[in-house]
Amino acid sequence: MTVPHPLDRPVWNMLTGRQAHLAEGGGAAVRIDRGYGVFGAAPDTGAEALAALAALVPDEGEIWIVEGEPWPVPPGTREVKRAVLAQMVAEGAPPPPREGEPAIIALGDDDAPDMASLAEHAKPGPWGPKTHRYGPFFGIRENGRLLAMAGQRILVPGMAEVSGVATWEDCRGRGFARTLIGHVMRAMVARGETPFLHSYADNAGAIALYESLGFRIRREVHVLAIAK
């Protein structure tokens, strides 16, 4: 019997595994603490599971379902959008630091307002008031301004997701994303974890950058955003 890969159902395995402490609900469906984001999942597409997932959708807001296969819209909800992601896993050793790279700093609660502003501008994915607490986030500052950041989000057995990669538009082209992703990757590998990430499948520029850092496409995964 083939054992399912944890990345085939990243959100379900996240919220019922290493990050179960962030989950709301339980049993028939779970969603992440609303301060962290919008992800939700259910064990299957049966009527009970879909009803439980629909019950977790807030009156104002969305739940995002991320699965290896397209999911049906739960009764009582409406489809907001669908998207296809390229799921990429790092192969081999992470890239070493390059000569002349800017200083990288650890980010925390004191940096949260600047991180939220950057996320609102660059839109690296769902961002909430606690998203910066997923795990280590790192940034580059210049004259006090946070120019770019990157960190982690989903954790599954033996693997950690590079996420929250964002740079102000007027600061792009200076290699900040490459520098920060490489730093995040090295930190993950030092902990014994394999880095992975998700990119919109039609974002050729981002995928090319990730491939140059050692990531390879594993498969496509599907996003369904639903609301009341």
Sequence and secondary structure as in RCSB ss.txt:
>XXXX:A:sequence
MTVPHPLDRPVWNMLTGRQAHLAEGGGAAVRIDRGYGVFGAAPDTGAEALAALAALVPDEGEIWIVEGEPWPVPP
GTREVKRAVLAQMVAEGAPPPPREGEPAIIALGDDDAPDMASLAEHAKPGPWGPKTHRYGPFFGIRENGRLLAMA
GQRILVPGMAEVSGVATWEDCRGRGFARTLIGHVMRAMVARGETPFLHSYADNAGAIALYESLGFRIRREVHVLA
IAK
>XXXX:A:secstr
     GGGSHHHHHHTTTTGGGEEEETTEEEE TTT  EEE SSSSHHHHHHHHHTS SSS EEEEESS     T
T EEEEEEEEEEEEE SS     TT    EEE GGGHHHHHHHHHHH  S   TTGGGSS EEEEEETTEEEEEE
EEEEEETTEEEEEEEEE GGGTTSSHHHHHHHHHHHHHHHTT EEEEEEETT HHHHHHHHHTTEEEEEEEEEEE
EE 
